[in-house]
Amino acid sequence: MKTTLYLLFISAALLLSCGENQQNVKTETDSKSSYFDYSKSDDQKTGGIKMIPITTPKGTFNVWTKRMGNNPKMKVLLLHGGPGGTHELFENFDGYLPKEEIEYIYYDQLDSYYSDKPNDSTLWTIEHAVEQVEQVRKALNLDKDNFYLFGQSWGGLLGMEYALKHQDHLKGLIVANMMASIPEYEKYAAEVLGPQLPPEIHKEIKDMEAKEDFSNPRYSELVTQHYYIKHVLHLPLDEWPEFINRSFSHMNPNIYIYMQGYSEFGVTGDATLKGWDISDRLNELKVPTLMIGGKHDTMDPKYMEWMSTQVQNGRSLTTNGAHLTQYDDADNFFNGLIGFIKDVNDGSFPEK
C-alpha cells in the first residue's frame, strides 16, 4: 500500500513538473512570437522599413529607418557615426539583441546613403541634427517609458546634444566611442596615439597634414595601414567584415569633410565641429547613461570613464576594442550594453 501511494505521489509530481515546464516553454515561445510579429503594424509590408518625412527650412525630406523586433518597454534608436556614415556599421547587432527581445531601430540620418540627400550645407549643423532626431522620435512613438538612444562616434556627440535638449523623452542614453570635447580628443591623438606610430610613419603623416596634402594616395595608405587597423578596427584589413567595409564605401564625404575635416587626428581647417566641447555640461544629464570606450580607441578610454562620473546617473564600460568595438570586442560590448538596458528597464539602475 505504501509502495502504491509512493508511486502515485511520484507520478503526480512528475506530471506537475512537466506541466510547469510546458507552461514555461509556452510562455517563452509566446514572447518570442510576439517579438517577431509585425502583423497589424504599418511597416509590415516593408519588413520594418519606414521612410520618415523630416521638415527643414529647405523643404521636407525623407530619412530611412528599419525596426527590428517588438518590445513596448525597450526600444533602441541607433545613431551612426560620420557625419555621413550609415546604419550598416551596426548590422552585427542582429546577432545579439533579438535573443534578448530588445527592439532596435536602424536609422540613416539625412544626407546618408539610404536617406534623401538635399546636399545643403546650411542643414549640416548640430542643431538641425538634433531636431531631426526629435522628429524621428515622434514619428516612431518613442517616449520616456521605452526610448533608449544609442550613439557612436559622431552619433555619440549627437546623442549627448539631443539629451541636453530632450532628456525628458529618454529612458536611457548610451554614448559609445565619443569624448565630450573635440580639443581633448585632438590632444589625445597628438600626445598619445600619434607618437605610438613608428617615428618615420608619424613624421610622414604630419608632414602631409601640414601641407594639407590629404588627396595624396600615400596619406590614405599610411593612415589605413598603420592607424585604422590599430584604432578604428583592431584587426588586420583582410579580417574586416563585409558590412563594415560596405558602410565605409557608402560614406558621404561632403558632409564628413564639411563638419570633421580630412584628418583622423583631429578636426581640420574650418570644419564646423572645431572646438566643440560640452564637458562642462555633462552634469546636466540626469537620464541613466552608459559611456562605452575601448582600450585601443581613437577616443581616450580614461576620459570616457571620467565622463560617466560627471553625469548624474552614469555607468562606464571599457572594452578591449577600438573605435568599432561592437565588432572587435563584441562579447564585452554587448554584455555591457544589454546589461545596462535591462537594468534600467527593471529599475535596478540607477539605484534608488
SELO-946384 format. One record per residue (C-alpha): x, y, z. Coordinates in nm, 3 decimals. Layout:
<sites>
<east: X; north: Y; up: Z>
...
</sites>
This chain:
<sites>
<east: 0.000; north: 0.000; up: 0.000>
<east: 0.280; north: 0.237; up: 0.094>
<east: 0.456; north: 0.149; up: -0.231>
<east: 0.141; north: 0.226; up: -0.429>
<east: 0.094; north: 0.563; up: -0.257>
<east: 0.459; north: 0.647; up: -0.313>
<east: 0.433; north: 0.569; up: -0.685>
<east: 0.115; north: 0.777; up: -0.711>
<east: 0.293; north: 1.069; up: -0.539>
<east: 0.594; north: 1.045; up: -0.769>
<east: 0.369; north: 1.028; up: -1.077>
<east: 0.173; north: 1.335; up: -0.965>
<east: 0.494; north: 1.528; up: -0.900>
<east: 0.630; north: 1.437; up: -1.244>
<east: 0.305; north: 1.541; up: -1.412>
<east: 0.308; north: 1.873; up: -1.227>
<east: 0.671; north: 1.933; up: -1.321>
<east: 0.601; north: 1.853; up: -1.687>
<east: 0.304; north: 2.087; up: -1.681>
<east: 0.515; north: 2.369; up: -1.539>
<east: 0.790; north: 2.308; up: -1.795>
<east: 0.538; north: 2.307; up: -2.078>
<east: 0.390; north: 2.631; up: -1.946>
<east: 0.738; north: 2.789; up: -1.926>
<east: 0.815; north: 2.678; up: -2.281>
<east: 0.479; north: 2.814; up: -2.399>
<east: 0.539; north: 3.149; up: -2.225>
<east: 0.888; north: 3.179; up: -2.377>
<east: 0.756; north: 3.078; up: -2.721>
<east: 0.470; north: 3.328; up: -2.699>
<east: 0.718; north: 3.601; up: -2.603>
<east: 0.948; north: 3.521; up: -2.896>
<east: 0.648; north: 3.503; up: -3.129>
<east: 0.535; north: 3.846; up: -3.015>
<east: 0.886; north: 3.992; up: -3.059>
<east: 0.900; north: 3.883; up: -3.423>
<east: 0.535; north: 3.959; up: -3.503>
<east: 0.497; north: 4.251; up: -3.746>
<east: 0.129; north: 4.193; up: -3.815>
<east: -0.112; north: 4.481; up: -3.773>
<east: 0.175; north: 4.731; up: -3.800>
<east: 0.210; north: 4.998; up: -4.066>
<east: 0.555; north: 4.868; up: -4.162>
<east: 0.461; north: 4.501; up: -4.203>
<east: 0.468; north: 4.503; up: -4.583>
<east: 0.811; north: 4.668; up: -4.586>
<east: 0.966; north: 4.436; up: -4.328>
<east: 1.002; north: 4.710; up: -4.069>
<east: 1.130; north: 4.980; up: -4.306>
<east: 0.972; north: 5.322; up: -4.274>
<east: 1.064; north: 5.641; up: -4.458>
<east: 1.004; north: 5.930; up: -4.220>
<east: 0.946; north: 6.283; up: -4.353>
<east: 1.171; north: 6.546; up: -4.194>
<east: 1.064; north: 6.908; up: -4.210>
<east: 1.352; north: 7.152; up: -4.258>
<east: 1.385; north: 7.521; up: -4.352>
<east: 1.476; north: 7.399; up: -4.702>
<east: 1.181; north: 7.166; up: -4.752>
<east: 1.067; north: 6.820; up: -4.648>
<east: 1.296; north: 6.521; up: -4.697>
<east: 1.272; north: 6.153; up: -4.605>
<east: 1.502; north: 5.953; up: -4.380>
<east: 1.529; north: 5.574; up: -4.384>
<east: 1.456; north: 5.368; up: -4.071>
<east: 1.412; north: 4.998; up: -4.010>
<east: 1.260; north: 4.848; up: -3.698>
<east: 1.390; north: 4.516; up: -3.572>
<east: 1.155; north: 4.330; up: -3.338>
<east: 0.886; north: 4.445; up: -3.095>
<east: 0.921; north: 4.540; up: -2.732>
<east: 0.697; north: 4.803; up: -2.572>
<east: 0.949; north: 4.872; up: -2.294>
<east: 1.290; north: 4.856; up: -2.463>
<east: 1.334; north: 5.037; up: -2.795>
<east: 1.683; north: 5.149; up: -2.902>
<east: 1.730; north: 5.410; up: -3.174>
<east: 2.077; north: 5.377; up: -3.329>
<east: 2.272; north: 5.690; up: -3.430>
<east: 2.556; north: 5.612; up: -3.669>
<east: 2.885; north: 5.796; up: -3.693>
<east: 3.040; north: 6.016; up: -3.955>
<east: 2.884; north: 6.259; up: -4.007>
<east: 2.773; north: 6.095; up: -4.328>
<east: 2.807; north: 5.730; up: -4.223>
<east: 2.535; north: 5.465; up: -4.234>
<east: 2.347; north: 5.223; up: -4.010>
<east: 2.540; north: 4.936; up: -4.171>
<east: 2.812; north: 4.957; up: -3.904>
<east: 2.554; north: 4.818; up: -3.661>
<east: 2.444; north: 4.515; up: -3.861>
<east: 2.601; north: 4.270; up: -3.616>
<east: 2.351; north: 4.390; up: -3.353>
<east: 2.129; north: 4.132; up: -3.527>
<east: 2.337; north: 3.861; up: -3.365>
<east: 2.285; north: 3.983; up: -3.008>
<east: 1.975; north: 4.194; up: -2.939>
<east: 1.696; north: 3.973; up: -3.081>
<east: 1.766; north: 3.688; up: -2.838>
<east: 1.726; north: 3.940; up: -2.555>
<east: 1.399; north: 4.064; up: -2.711>
<east: 1.529; north: 4.422; up: -2.728>
<east: 1.372; north: 4.621; up: -3.012>
<east: 1.618; north: 4.836; up: -3.206>
<east: 1.581; north: 5.076; up: -3.495>
<east: 1.830; north: 5.137; up: -3.770>
<east: 1.830; north: 5.496; up: -3.892>
<east: 2.023; north: 5.670; up: -4.169>
<east: 2.047; north: 6.041; up: -4.099>
<east: 1.970; north: 6.299; up: -4.368>
<east: 2.237; north: 6.305; up: -4.642>
<east: 2.340; north: 5.949; up: -4.557>
<east: 2.333; north: 5.667; up: -4.811>
<east: 1.979; north: 5.532; up: -4.763>
<east: 1.809; north: 5.864; up: -4.694>
<east: 1.739; north: 6.174; up: -4.901>
<east: 2.039; north: 6.391; up: -4.982>
<east: 1.948; north: 6.759; up: -5.009>
<east: 2.324; north: 6.831; up: -5.012>
<east: 2.266; north: 7.169; up: -4.848>
<east: 2.539; north: 7.270; up: -4.604>
<east: 2.301; north: 7.501; up: -4.415>
<east: 2.141; north: 7.182; up: -4.284>
<east: 2.474; north: 7.036; up: -4.169>
<east: 2.457; north: 7.164; up: -3.814>
<east: 2.429; north: 7.005; up: -3.472>
<east: 2.106; north: 7.196; up: -3.413>
<east: 1.942; north: 7.055; up: -3.724>
<east: 2.067; north: 6.702; up: -3.649>
<east: 1.910; north: 6.721; up: -3.301>
<east: 1.581; north: 6.843; up: -3.447>
<east: 1.591; north: 6.559; up: -3.698>
<east: 1.626; north: 6.300; up: -3.420>
<east: 1.333; north: 6.459; up: -3.237>
<east: 1.114; north: 6.432; up: -3.546>
<east: 1.213; north: 6.067; up: -3.587>
<east: 1.129; north: 6.003; up: -3.221>
<east: 0.782; north: 6.146; up: -3.264>
<east: 0.718; north: 5.951; up: -3.584>
<east: 0.816; north: 5.624; up: -3.415>
<east: 0.618; north: 5.696; up: -3.096>
<east: 0.922; north: 5.669; up: -2.870>
<east: 0.895; north: 5.813; up: -2.519>
<east: 1.043; north: 5.806; up: -2.169>
<east: 0.880; north: 5.470; up: -2.099>
<east: 1.072; north: 5.288; up: -2.373>
<east: 1.320; north: 5.515; up: -2.558>
<east: 1.690; north: 5.433; up: -2.534>
<east: 1.919; north: 5.642; up: -2.756>
<east: 2.247; north: 5.482; up: -2.868>
<east: 2.508; north: 5.693; up: -3.047>
<east: 2.858; north: 5.600; up: -3.162>
<east: 3.133; north: 5.845; up: -3.260>
<east: 2.954; north: 6.141; up: -3.426>
<east: 2.635; north: 5.961; up: -3.323>
<east: 2.756; north: 5.982; up: -2.962>
<east: 2.810; north: 6.355; up: -2.997>
<east: 2.461; north: 6.386; up: -3.142>
<east: 2.316; north: 6.169; up: -2.866>
<east: 2.463; north: 6.391; up: -2.595>
<east: 2.341; north: 6.706; up: -2.765>
<east: 1.994; north: 6.555; up: -2.805>
<east: 1.984; north: 6.454; up: -2.439>
<east: 2.084; north: 6.802; up: -2.324>
<east: 1.776; north: 6.937; up: -2.500>
<east: 1.526; north: 6.650; up: -2.478>
<east: 1.630; north: 6.414; up: -2.199>
<east: 1.276; north: 6.415; up: -2.058>
<east: 1.183; north: 6.193; up: -2.354>
<east: 1.457; north: 5.940; up: -2.278>
<east: 1.460; north: 5.623; up: -2.073>
<east: 1.833; north: 5.575; up: -2.122>
<east: 2.133; north: 5.713; up: -2.314>
<east: 2.433; north: 5.519; up: -2.445>
<east: 2.738; north: 5.710; up: -2.570>
<east: 2.993; north: 5.492; up: -2.745>
<east: 3.341; north: 5.598; up: -2.853>
<east: 3.291; north: 5.975; up: -2.837>
<east: 3.454; north: 6.218; up: -2.598>
<east: 3.263; north: 6.526; up: -2.481>
<east: 3.538; north: 6.757; up: -2.607>
<east: 3.696; north: 6.788; up: -2.952>
<east: 4.001; north: 6.971; up: -2.808>
<east: 4.059; north: 6.684; up: -2.562>
<east: 4.020; north: 6.432; up: -2.844>
<east: 4.277; north: 6.620; up: -3.051>
<east: 4.512; north: 6.638; up: -2.755>
<east: 4.489; north: 6.261; up: -2.703>
<east: 4.555; north: 6.196; up: -3.072>
<east: 4.855; north: 6.431; up: -3.078>
<east: 5.014; north: 6.334; up: -2.748>
<east: 4.931; north: 5.963; up: -2.720>
<east: 4.817; north: 5.796; up: -3.042>
<east: 5.043; north: 5.974; up: -3.292>
<east: 5.366; north: 5.903; up: -3.102>
<east: 5.271; north: 5.533; up: -3.085>
<east: 5.321; north: 5.510; up: -3.461>
<east: 5.667; north: 5.427; up: -3.599>
<east: 5.854; north: 5.761; up: -3.591>
<east: 5.915; north: 5.774; up: -3.966>
<east: 5.548; north: 5.699; up: -4.040>
<east: 5.427; north: 5.958; up: -3.790>
<east: 5.657; north: 6.221; up: -3.939>
<east: 5.543; north: 6.148; up: -4.295>
<east: 5.177; north: 6.174; up: -4.195>
<east: 5.230; north: 6.500; up: -4.008>
<east: 5.429; north: 6.648; up: -4.298>
<east: 5.145; north: 6.574; up: -4.542>
<east: 4.890; north: 6.716; up: -4.299>
<east: 5.094; north: 7.034; up: -4.261>
<east: 5.086; north: 7.071; up: -4.641>
<east: 4.715; north: 6.975; up: -4.646>
<east: 4.809; north: 6.704; up: -4.893>
<east: 4.514; north: 6.487; up: -4.796>
<east: 4.434; north: 6.375; up: -5.151>
<east: 4.775; north: 6.211; up: -5.180>
<east: 4.718; north: 5.832; up: -5.208>
<east: 5.018; north: 5.788; up: -4.981>
<east: 4.833; north: 5.964; up: -4.697>
<east: 4.538; north: 5.727; up: -4.722>
<east: 4.773; north: 5.430; up: -4.744>
<east: 4.967; north: 5.525; up: -4.430>
<east: 4.660; north: 5.608; up: -4.223>
<east: 4.482; north: 5.289; up: -4.326>
<east: 4.772; north: 5.051; up: -4.277>
<east: 4.916; north: 5.200; up: -3.958>
<east: 4.630; north: 5.378; up: -3.780>
<east: 4.297; north: 5.227; up: -3.882>
<east: 4.398; north: 4.868; up: -3.803>
<east: 4.503; north: 4.972; up: -3.453>
<east: 4.249; north: 5.232; up: -3.351>
<east: 3.943; north: 5.214; up: -3.579>
<east: 3.901; north: 4.836; up: -3.602>
<east: 4.165; north: 4.640; up: -3.412>
<east: 4.210; north: 4.377; up: -3.681>
<east: 4.418; north: 4.326; up: -3.999>
<east: 4.245; north: 4.475; up: -4.302>
<east: 4.181; north: 4.135; up: -4.458>
<east: 3.976; north: 4.042; up: -4.149>
<east: 3.746; north: 4.343; up: -4.163>
<east: 3.389; north: 4.217; up: -4.215>
<east: 3.191; north: 4.291; up: -4.529>
<east: 2.930; north: 4.507; up: -4.357>
<east: 3.191; north: 4.744; up: -4.216>
<east: 3.370; north: 4.778; up: -4.550>
<east: 3.034; north: 4.835; up: -4.717>
<east: 2.947; north: 5.108; up: -4.470>
<east: 3.274; north: 5.290; up: -4.536>
<east: 3.214; north: 5.265; up: -4.910>
<east: 2.875; north: 5.436; up: -4.856>
<east: 3.018; north: 5.726; up: -4.655>
<east: 2.913; north: 6.073; up: -4.774>
<east: 3.245; north: 6.263; up: -4.794>
<east: 3.081; north: 6.602; up: -4.844>
<east: 2.915; north: 6.630; up: -4.505>
<east: 3.205; north: 6.450; up: -4.336>
<east: 3.467; north: 6.693; up: -4.462>
<east: 3.244; north: 6.995; up: -4.401>
<east: 3.196; north: 6.909; up: -4.034>
<east: 3.501; north: 6.693; up: -3.943>
<east: 3.768; north: 6.775; up: -4.199>
<east: 4.021; north: 6.547; up: -4.363>
<east: 4.244; north: 6.434; up: -4.077>
<east: 4.197; north: 6.135; up: -3.848>
<east: 4.396; north: 6.314; up: -3.579>
<east: 4.152; north: 6.596; up: -3.521>
<east: 3.915; north: 6.845; up: -3.682>
<east: 4.098; north: 7.032; up: -3.957>
<east: 4.069; north: 7.368; up: -4.128>
<east: 3.740; north: 7.548; up: -4.083>
<east: 3.535; north: 7.229; up: -4.031>
<east: 3.234; north: 7.317; up: -3.820>
<east: 3.298; north: 7.075; up: -3.531>
<east: 3.621; north: 7.256; up: -3.449>
<east: 3.630; north: 7.349; up: -3.080>
<east: 3.310; north: 7.163; up: -2.987>
<east: 3.309; north: 7.097; up: -2.612>
<east: 3.024; north: 7.016; up: -2.372>
<east: 3.235; north: 6.870; up: -2.093>
<east: 3.115; north: 7.136; up: -1.851>
<east: 2.751; north: 7.047; up: -1.924>
<east: 2.766; north: 6.673; up: -1.859>
<east: 2.636; north: 6.731; up: -1.506>
<east: 2.307; north: 6.847; up: -1.658>
<east: 2.237; north: 6.492; up: -1.778>
<east: 2.013; north: 6.311; up: -1.529>
<east: 1.894; north: 6.031; up: -1.757>
<east: 2.063; north: 5.692; up: -1.692>
<east: 2.373; north: 5.696; up: -1.911>
<east: 2.626; north: 5.435; up: -2.022>
<east: 2.963; north: 5.555; up: -2.153>
<east: 3.145; north: 5.297; up: -2.368>
<east: 3.514; north: 5.327; up: -2.451>
<east: 3.779; north: 5.094; up: -2.588>
<east: 4.140; north: 5.042; up: -2.482>
<east: 4.252; north: 5.081; up: -2.845>
<east: 4.003; north: 5.352; up: -2.944>
<east: 4.078; north: 5.682; up: -3.113>
<east: 3.898; north: 5.829; up: -2.811>
<east: 4.072; north: 5.832; up: -2.473>
<east: 3.917; north: 5.545; up: -2.269>
<east: 4.012; north: 5.712; up: -1.938>
<east: 3.828; north: 6.025; up: -2.047>
<east: 3.524; north: 5.813; up: -2.135>
<east: 3.533; north: 5.668; up: -1.783>
<east: 3.559; north: 6.019; up: -1.639>
<east: 3.252; north: 6.123; up: -1.839>
<east: 3.048; north: 5.855; up: -1.662>
<east: 3.131; north: 6.022; up: -1.329>
<east: 3.016; north: 6.364; up: -1.447>
<east: 2.660; north: 6.274; up: -1.544>
<east: 2.411; north: 6.229; up: -1.261>
<east: 2.341; north: 5.860; up: -1.322>
<east: 2.636; north: 5.718; up: -1.510>
<east: 2.794; north: 5.380; up: -1.573>
<east: 3.118; north: 5.305; up: -1.756>
<east: 3.218; north: 5.018; up: -1.984>
<east: 3.572; north: 4.985; up: -2.121>
<east: 3.623; north: 4.709; up: -2.375>
<east: 3.939; north: 4.568; up: -2.526>
<east: 3.834; north: 4.701; up: -2.866>
<east: 3.896; north: 5.006; up: -3.080>
<east: 3.658; north: 5.264; up: -3.229>
<east: 3.425; north: 4.998; up: -3.372>
<east: 3.426; north: 4.797; up: -3.053>
<east: 3.087; north: 4.641; up: -3.132>
<east: 3.284; north: 4.408; up: -3.361>
<east: 3.641; north: 4.373; up: -3.235>
<east: 3.530; north: 4.306; up: -2.875>
<east: 3.169; north: 4.212; up: -2.937>
<east: 3.111; north: 3.991; up: -2.633>
<east: 3.215; north: 4.253; up: -2.378>
<east: 3.042; north: 4.528; up: -2.572>
<east: 2.705; north: 4.354; up: -2.600>
<east: 2.712; north: 4.208; up: -2.249>
<east: 2.761; north: 4.559; up: -2.114>
<east: 2.507; north: 4.720; up: -2.346>
<east: 2.236; north: 4.460; up: -2.285>
<east: 2.300; north: 4.459; up: -1.912>
<east: 2.260; north: 4.837; up: -1.894>
<east: 1.936; north: 4.837; up: -2.095>
<east: 1.784; north: 4.561; up: -1.882>
<east: 1.900; north: 4.714; up: -1.554>
<east: 1.735; north: 5.044; up: -1.644>
<east: 1.425; north: 4.862; up: -1.757>
<east: 1.380; north: 4.665; up: -1.435>
<east: 1.470; north: 4.960; up: -1.212>
<east: 1.795; north: 4.822; up: -1.071>
<east: 1.992; north: 5.108; up: -1.229>
<east: 2.026; north: 5.372; up: -1.113>
<east: 1.995; north: 5.253; up: -0.755>
<east: 1.709; north: 5.423; up: -0.576>
</sites>
